[in-house]
Amino acid sequence: MKLDRQLLPRGWIAPAALLSAIGIGLQQISMPYVWAHGGVTDSATLMHLHTGLGLAIAMLFRDIRILVTYFLVLFCGWVVRAYVDNSTFDQIWPGIVDVLIIIVWSRFCAKLMGWPRDEGHRRIERADLPRFAFIGLMLFPLGVVFSGIMRAWVTVPEELFAGGLQVIFARFFGVLIVTVPLIGFVTEFNVREPYRLRVKRSPHRRALWLLLMLGLLVLAYFVLSNVDRKSTANGAALITDFRYAVAGVLAWVFLYLRPRLAFALLSVAMILICKLASMGIPQPIDPVALANLASISFEALILQIGLLFVFVYHRDVVTQARRLSTQAHVDPVSQLPNLVAFRDVAKLMQKRGEPLEIGYMFIDSSEEWTAGFGIDLQARVQREIAQQLSNFCEPFIAGTGQFVLMPRAEGLTERSWVRVIRRIESLTVDIDGQLVRLSPYLGVAVVKDDSVLALNSALLVASQLAFDARRRYEVRPLYDSSSEPLAGAARTRLQSVGEALANIRSRRIELWFQEIVPAGVRAHDGRRYGEILCRLRSADGELMQPTSFIEPLEAAGRGAELDLSVWRSLVSVLSENHDVASRLRLSVNLGGASLASASFLRDFERVLDAMPVPADSICLEITETAAISGLDEARAVLERVRARGCRIAIDDFGSGVQNFSRLRDLPVDVLKLDGSYVRNVVGNPKDQALVRAAVQLAQAFNAETVAEYVETEEAAQCLREIGVDWFQGHLFAEARPLNDVLEELRRYR
């Protein structure tokens, strides 16, 4: 038992010897009074502290040898005293029976109360309180009845009755003073703070209270010990007069002092009650005095059990509150400290006036840990990352693959922040048998002052910097150079995301159409070809342009929701205009987040099933970066869609870094040339060479080419000479509502 090793030596012999020595010492402590009733006059004591210790031993120790040794040593000491007093064998032999009975009875009562217990369950619970009251304080003292039966052969009835009552009261007070307080003291020994949600550490004030209370208790005992018994009308009256004050003081002790100190003071208070009770016993004793003694004993029992209930209930409430608080400070998946814990630590550092700089790390593609392999892998990877980060700072988890980093008191230099990134970049994670390196992005911001607003702003800025680093593929930390503009930009971005999502979910989506015209090089089937563009209409009727919501939605991981809403709206519009919808050839965007989302793909296939136009009228536009970053998954998805008859277009072709070498791995029908090359194709020979190479590559793969952002006739002529198949740009057609195009087709069919 871990706790016993702190209080007692190991093994059973040394604890038995030590406890036996304590028991012999307790035998010498008495609360004497004279029993004079019915012709029997005898010196008695109102408490058997050694018996209370014996019951506590039976409750705390599983090894029966300790209990047996304890009572046998006490019995030997009693025999020595009896021999010195010239007692006869007829007076001694019942003691042998007594010691056997008390050993068995102590163990039996301990078992009835559910003790001894395993290490993890050794504490006083609410269910123990009635057992302590009825078994420990009532049934256990009545064990003297068995001894009385054996003594009936050698003891006259009057002496037997008197001795039995004396022992019952003495054992009761022994349990009251020693057993229950000692059980509480031992089981709560490791608790070094009071059971309070917030413990204010003021040792000098606490020591003053402790000295004051001990002084009052010692003074009270000294006064009561020297009061002339005859001048005290009734010790029971003192207990009655001050019982509420005693209960209140002891309740305060249990609520505001350490448990082991509270239980020690409880034992002292029970000794005082026992002393007052002994003072109230008249000579000779009469039935009224016996009734008063029984009444005092019962009130002491109620007081102790009531205090135990207050302690246990308060302890359980505080423990549960602490447990809930701990759970609120820990991420349930990875069991790492979360943002709640970060804020508490940060507030503490702010109160100390320490300069506070925080980092925000984002691990790219971290959402795939859960999407592909479940939360077990997510938790393992995040714990490995946190372990590496803990070498430099305190990591707090902010989401899947996102960490808030708080430097320790000495802070981190710019070189140290770089080392943080390098450490995570060098970390390899085993994902389904493959070693994968991580791609971290880091933003660093300074908390300007000790306000909550400054902390929140710094956190927002650091997170924005981390996501900006990801968008810019910045492998070094981004630092806060102007936190207020960045914080304002981050809030604007968050506001844009919220407003866009509200419009999407309210179905305030408008589909626009920008026509793509033939360059005249290839023949076409006569259908009007164009790209579907998305606009959102706010609640007040204002039209939101794509630049204000597409990038923030994608950064917030909501791109798939936008894509699905656009496709569903397209099905609805085409279904309402099915008579002319087949005269269109439509190109519709699909983001990288959508390709990686299994739930989106399931819904998307249902959308394609409901499409009221032929499959070859639909062309899926995906960005080159999205296609290449998840090549295997993208190829599988695109092949399924292409098998339905739909066409596949690579948007912004030329913006990536692995274009030509990986194009052969994707099913492609159309290459849409990146506008940054098209704009300068006339005056920039390098751009012209890249466009020419892309056209030749498309021809080799039997794919069509579309040039975006064609703004001038010179550019159109140059592209026509190079061999581009289709043009898209303001030179040929402005974007306009899809419904207007459908209505125009209806008028001129």
N, C-alpha and C positions, 0 to 999 in steps of 0.2 A: 504494500500500500504506500503510495507516494507520499501522502500526507503524514503517515505514521513515521516514515523515515526521516521526516523533518523534525518531528517532535520526540521520537524515541529511537534507541539504537536498533540495528537490524537483528534478524533472528527472532527467537521467542524467549530465550533464557534471559538476555539482558533486559528486554521490556518487562518481563515478569518480575525480575528482581527489583527494578526501579519502581514499578507500580506497587509491589508489595511493601517496599520501604515507605512509599507515600501513604499507603493504606494504614500502616502501623502508626504513622504520624497522625493521620486523621482520627484514629482510635483515641488518641489522647485529647482531642478537642471535643469538648462536651458543652451542653447547655443545661446545667444541673437544676433540678428542682426536687422537692420532697413529695413523694406520693404517700398520702395518708388517707385511707378510705377503707371502711369495713373491717377495722381491726388489723389492717396491713399497713405498715409504715416502711417505706423503702426509699433509698436514694436512687434517682433516675436521671436520665438525660433525654432531652427533647429532640435530639438529632443523632442519627447514626450515619455520619458522613462516609465512613468506609463502606457501608452497604450500598449507598448511592454510587460510589465509585465502582463497586463490583458490578452493578447493573450496567453502568456505562461501558465497562470492559467487555461484558457479554454482548453489548450492542455493536461495539466497534471492531472487535477482533474475531476472525473466523477460527483461529487456532485455539481450541478448547484448553490446551495446556496452560496458556497464560491465565485463564480464569481459574482453573483448578489450583495452580501454584499460588495465585493471589490469596484465595480463601484458606488454603492449607497453611500458608505462612501466618495469616491472621489468627487461625485457630491455634497454632503452636504458641504464638505470643500470648493468647488467652490462657492456654494451659500453664505456661510459666507463671503468669500472675496468680492463677488459681493455686498452683503448688506453693507459691510464696505465702498465700493466705491460708495454707493448711486445709484446703478443700479436700473432701473425700472423693473416692471414685464414683460413688453414687451421684455426686454433684457434677462430676466431670463428664461421665459417659453420655448424657444427653447432648452435650456439645458436639460430640462426634456425629450424632444424627443431624443436629442443626446445620453443621457445615456441609454435609452431603445434600440436605434438603435445599440449602440456599444456593449451592452450585447448580443443581438441576432446575430449581425454580427460576433463577436468574436467566439461565439459558432459554428456558421455556417461554418466559415472558418476553425476552428479546425476540425470539422467533415469532411470537404472536404479533409483535409490533412491526415485523418485517425487517428486522436487523439480525446480523450484520449484512451489509450490502457491498456490491462491487464498487470499484473506485469511481466510475462515472455516474453513479446514482447515490452517492453518499452525501445527502443533504436533507434537511428537514423540509418536507412537502406538506401541503395542506391536508392530505389524507392522513398524515402522521399525528395531527393534533388530537383527534378523538382517541387514538390509540395511546398516546402519551397520557391523556387524562384518565381513561378507564383502566388501562392495563398497567402503565408505569406508576401512576400516583394512587390508584385504588387497589387493583388486583395484586400487584407485587407486594405491598405491605401486608396484605392478608395471608401471605405465605406462612406467617407465624402460626396460623391455625394448625398446619401440619406438624410443626414442632410441638405445639400444645398437646396434640393427641399423644405424641410420644412421651411428653413429660407428665401426662396425667397419672402415670404409674407411680411417680415419686414426688409429686407436688400436690399440695392441698388445693382445692378448687378456688379459694379466695386469692391465694398467691398466683395461681395459674391465670385467673381472670385479670388481676392487676398487672402481672408481667406481660400478658398478651396485649392489653391496651397500650402499655408503655412502648412496647416494641413497634406496634402498628403506627403510632404517632411518630416515633423516632425514625422509622424507615421512610415514612411519608416525607418528613422534612429532609431526610438524607437525599431522597430522589429529587425533591424540590430544589435543594441547594446545590447539589453536585451533578446529578445525572443529566437533566435536561440542559442546564447551562453548559456543561462540558461537551455534550453532543453538538450543540450549536457552535461552541468555540472551536472544536476540532474540525467540523465539516466546513466552516467558513474561515479557517485559519489562513488560507492563501489570499483571501479578499483583502486587499490593502487600502481600499477606498470605501466610503459609505455608498450605499445603494441610492445614488442620486444621479439624475441625468446630467447635471453640471456640477462638478465639485470645484469649488473655489479654494485654491491652495493658499491657506493662511495659517501656517504651522504655529505661529506665536499665539494667535487668537485661540486656536484649537487647544493648544497646551494650557492656556489660561483657564478655559472652560473645564478641562480635565482635572487640573489641580484644584479648582474650586469645588467641583463635585466630590472628588475624593476627600478633600478636607471636610466638607459638610458630613459625609458619611462617617468618617472617622470620629468627628466631633459628636455626632449623634450616638454612635456606639459607645464612646467614652462616657457620655453623660448618662446614658441608659444603664451602663454597667455599674455606675456608682450611685445610682438613685436608691435610696432606702425603700425596700419593698413595701414596707408599711405605709410610707408616705405617698405611694402611688395607688390611687383608688383602684384602678383596673388597667392593666397593660392592654387589654382588649379595647378599652375605650380610646387609647391613643391610636391604635391601628384604625379603628372606625372613623375617628375624627380626621385623619390625614390620608385615608386610603386613596382619595381622588387625586390629591397632590402627588402621592407616590406614583400612581398610575400615569399621571401626566408627565412627570419627570422621566420615568422609564420609557414611555412612548417616544419622547423627544430623543432619548439616548439611542433607541433602536432606529430612528429615522435619520439621525444626523451624525452618528459616530460610526466608526468601523465596527463591523459585526463582532469580531472577537473581543473587542473592548466592551461592546454592549452586553455580550453574554457574561463577561466577567463581572460587570456592574450588576447584572441581574442576580448573580449568585450572592453578591454582597447584600443586595436589597432583601433577598430571601433570608439571609442570616439575621438581619435586623428584625424582620417580621417574626422569625423564630424566637429571638430574644424577647421581644415584646410579649409574645404568647406565653413564654415561660414565666415572665413577671406577673402575668395575670392569673396564675394558678394559685388558689388559696390553700391554706393548710388548716384543717384537713380539706381535701378536695371533695366536692359535692356534685350531684348530678347537673346542677346549673353550670358549674365550672367546666364540667366535661362537655356540656353542650356548647359553651362559649369557645372552648378549645377546638371543637369540631367545626364550629362556624368560622373561626379564624382560618383553620386549615382549608376549608372549602373556598373561602374568599381568596386565599393565597393561590389555590389551584386555578380559580377563575382568572385571577390576575396574570398568572404566568402563561396560561393557555391563550388568554386574550392578547398579551404582548407578543407571543409567538405568532398568532394569527396576523397581527399588524405587521410584524417583520416579514413573514413569508409572503403575504399579499403584496406588500410594498416592494419586496425584492423581485417577485415575479413580474410585477408591472414594469419596474425599471429595467429588468433583464429583457423583457419582451420589447420594450421601447428601444433599448440599445441594440437588440438584434435587428429590429426593423430599420433603425438608423444605419447600422452596418450594411444591411442589404441595399439600402438606398445609395450607399457610397460605393457599391461594387457592381461592375457589369455582370449580369447574370450568366452570360455565355462564357466569357474568358476569366471571370473572377478577378479582374484587374480593377483598380480604383478608377472611378468614372469622373464626369465633370462636376458632380456634386462634391466629391472629395477634393477635386482641384480647387473649387471655389472656397471651400473651408480653409485649405492650406494657404491659398493666396490671401484671403482676408487676414489670417494670422500674421503673415509676413508683412502685409500692408500696415497692420497695427504697430508692428515693431519698427516701422519706418525704413525697412530694408528696400533697396532698389529692386524692382521686379521686371525681368525681361522674360517673355514666354515665347515658345516656339510651337508651331502647328505643323505636324507632319502628315502628309497624305501618301499612302502607298497605292500606286497605280494598279488598276485591274483587280483590286482587292475584292470587289463584289463577286468575282468569279469563284472565290474560295467557297462561298456558300452556294451559289447557283450550281456549281459543278460537283462539289464534294460534300456539302453539308456543314453544319455548324461545328462538328467535332474538329474538322480540319481548320476552320476559321479560328476556333479557340486556341488550338495548338500553335498556329502560326503567329497569332497576336501575342501569345505568351512568350514565344521565342523572340519576337521583336522587342517586347517590353524588357526582357532580360538583357538584351544587348544595349538598349537605351539607358537602362539603369546604371550602366557604367559611367555615364556622363551627367545624367539628370534624373528627375523624378517623372516617369511617364504616367499619363492619365488617358484612358481610352475615351474617345469622343464619337466613335462609330466604327463600322467595319473598315479596318485599315486606316483609321484616323486617330492620331495621338496628339494630346496637348503635352508639351514638354516644359517642365519648370526646373531651371538650374538650381543647384544647391546654393548655400549661403555665399560661396565665393564667386558664383556667376560663371559665365562661359564667354570666352573670347570668340572673335570671328573665326579664327582657325579651329577652335573647338567645335563650333557649329558645323563647319565643313567636315570635321572628323565624324560627327554624328551621322551625316549623310553617307560618308564613305563606309562606315561600319555596317549600316543597313544594306548598302549596295553589295557589300562583300558577303552578306548572309545568304546561304543557299537553303532552300526549303524543299523537303521531300514531299512532292505532291503526286500521289498515286504512282510511286516508283520513279518519278522523274525529278531531278534536281533543278529547281527554278530559282533564278535570281530575282530580287525585288527591285522595284523602281520607285525610290522615295523622292518626294518633293517637300520642301521645307520653307515656311515663312516665319519670320521673327519680328515681334513687335514689343514695344516698351510700354509698360503701364505708367501713365503720366503722374497720377497721384493716388491717394488711398481711398478713392470713392469707388462704389460699385459700378457706376457708369464708366469710369476709366478702365476698370478691369474688363467689363463686357466689350467695350470698344476695342481694346487691345486684342482680345480673343477673336473678335470679328475680323479685325485687320489681318492678324496672323493667318487665319484660315483663308481669307481672300488671297493673300500673298501665296499660300501653298497651292491653291487652285490655279492662280495665275502662272505659277512656275510650271505646273503641269501643262497648261495650254501652250506655253512657250518652250516646253521641253528644256527648262532651265535646270541644270544639274547641280547648281550651287544655291545656297540659301538666298532668298529674297528678303531684304531688310526694310523695315518701316522707316521711310524717309519723311513722310508727311502723313501722319496717322489720320488726321481729320478728313482730308479728301478721300483717302482710302476707305475709311469707315463709312463716309457718306456714299461712296460708290457701292460698297457692299450692301448697305441698307437699300439703296435704289435697286440693286440687282435682286435682293430678296423680295422687295415690293413688286418688282416686275414678274417674278416667278409666281407669287401669290395671286396677282391679278390675272395672269395668263391662265393659271389652273382654274380659277373661278370662271373665266369665260369659256374654257374648254368644257368644264363639267356642266355649265349652263347651256351648252350647245350653241354658243354664239360664235360659230365658225363660218367664215365665208370663203368659198373656193373661187380663185381667180385663174385666168387662163392667159398664158403668153404664147403666142403662136411661134412655131418653128417652121421656117420656110425653106423650100428646096433651093439649093444653090444652082441647079440646072445641070449638074453633072450626071446624076442618076435619075432614072424614071421612078415615079412613085404611084401609089394606087389611088390617089385622088382624095383620100381622107385628110381632113384638116388635122395637122400634127401640132401639138403644143404641150407645154409643161403646166401641171397643176401647181399653183402657188397658194399658200395659206395666209389668210388674214383673220384677225380676231376683232370682234366688235365689243367694246366695253359696255358696261351697264348704262352709261350715260350717252351711248351712241357713237363714241369716238372710235375711229378705225385704227387699230394697232398694226404697225408695219412689222415684218418678220425680224428686222434687226433689233427690235425692242424685246422680243420674247424667245426666239429660237435658241440663241446661245445661252441665255440664263437657264432655260428649261433643260438643255442638254447638260449643262454644268451641274444642275441640281439632280440629275438622274431621272428626269421626267420626259425625256425625248420620246420614249416608247408610247407614253400616254397620248402625246400630241399626234404621233404618226397614226395610231389606231383610230383616233377621232377623225383625222383627215380622211382616212380610207372609208370609214363608216359614212361620213358625210357624202363622199363621192358616190357610194352605192345608192344612198338616198336620192341624191340629185339625178343621177342617171336613170334610176327606176322611175322617177316622176316624168322624165323626158325620154322614155325608151324608144319613142318613134323616130327620134333624130340622133340618139346617143351613139348608134352604130356608125355614124358618119365621122366620128372623132377617133383619133389615135392619141392616147394620153400617156404622158410620162409623169410618174409620181415618185416623190422622194421617200426613201426609207433610211432611217438613221442607224448608226452602228449599235446603239443601245438596243434598238428593236431586234437586230439580227442576233444579239446575244441573249435575248429574253425568251425563254421557252414558253412562258404564258402568252406573250405577245404572238408568237408564231402560231400557237393553237388558235387564237382568236383571228389571226390574219388569214389562216386557211379557210375559216368559216366565212370571212368577208369575201374572199375570192370565189367561194361557192355561190354567194348571193349576187355576184357581179352580173348586171343585166346585159353586158356587151360581150362579144367574143374575146377570148383570152388574148389573141394576138393584137387586140386594140390597147392592151395595157403594157406599159413598159415601166419596170422598177428601176429607179435611179438610186444607186448607193455610192457613197463617196469612196474614193480610192483608199484613203486611210482606214476607213471602217472595214473594207473588204480585206485588206492586207493584214491588219492587226489581229483578226481572228480568221485566218485563211481557211482552216479546215472546216470550222463551223459555217462560215459564210458560203463556202463551196457547196456544202450539203444542202443548205437552205435554198440557195439559188438554183441548184439542179432540180430540186422538187418543184419550185415555182416555174422553172423553164419547161419542165415536163408537162405542165398544164397548158402550155402554149404561149405564156407570157414572154416578153422580151426583157433583156437585162442590159442596163446602161451603167457605165462607170462614170460618175460625175467628177468634175474637177480633175480630170486626168492630167498628170504632169506635176501635181503638187506634192506627190510622195517621193520617197527616196529609193524605192525598190520596184519601180513601175514595170519596166520591160521584162525583167527576169521572172516576175511572178504573174504576169498577165496570162501566160499560157495555162496557169492552174485554175483560172476562173472561167465559167461559161459567160461569154460576153457577146452582145449583139451591137452595142452602140458605145462609142467613146465620145464623151463630152469634154472638149479641150478646156483646160483651165483658163479663165478669163484674163489672168495676169500675163499670159503669153499672147493672147489674141489682141489685146489693146495696143501692143507695141509691135505687132507683126510687120508693119510696113517699115518702120524706122530702125528696128533692132534686128540685125542679122542673126544674132544668137537665138532670139525668140522665134524667128522665122525658121531657123534650122530645126529647132525642137518641134515646132508644129509640123514641119515636113516629115520628120522622123515618126511622129505619132500617127500621121495619116498613112504612111507606108506600113507601119506596124498594123494598123487597123485593116488595111487592105490584105495584108498577109493572113490575118485571122478572119477574113471575110466579114468584117464588122463595119458599120457605118460610122461616120464622124459628124459631130455637131460642134460648131464653134459658138461659144457664148460671148456675150458682151461685144457684138459687132456693132460699132457705132458710126463708122464712116464708109463711104463708097470705096475709098482707096483700100481699106482693110478688107472689104468684101471681095473686091477684085483680086487682091493678093491671095486670099484664102481660096477663091475659086480656081485660081491658077495652080495652087498647090494640090487641089483635089478634095477639098472639104465638101461633104455631102449636104449639110444643112446649116442654116444660119439662125441664130437667136440673138435678138438685141433690139434696142429702141429704134434702130434705123428701119426695121421692118415692121415691128408691131409692139405696142405698149401692152402691158398686162391689163386685163379688164375682167369683170365678173363672169364666171362660167355660165351663169344663167343668161346673161346677155348674148353670149356666143350661141347657146342652144336656141334661144329665141330667134336669132338671126338665121340659123340653119333651118328653122321651121318656116320662116318667111320665104326663103329662097330655095326651097327644095324643088 
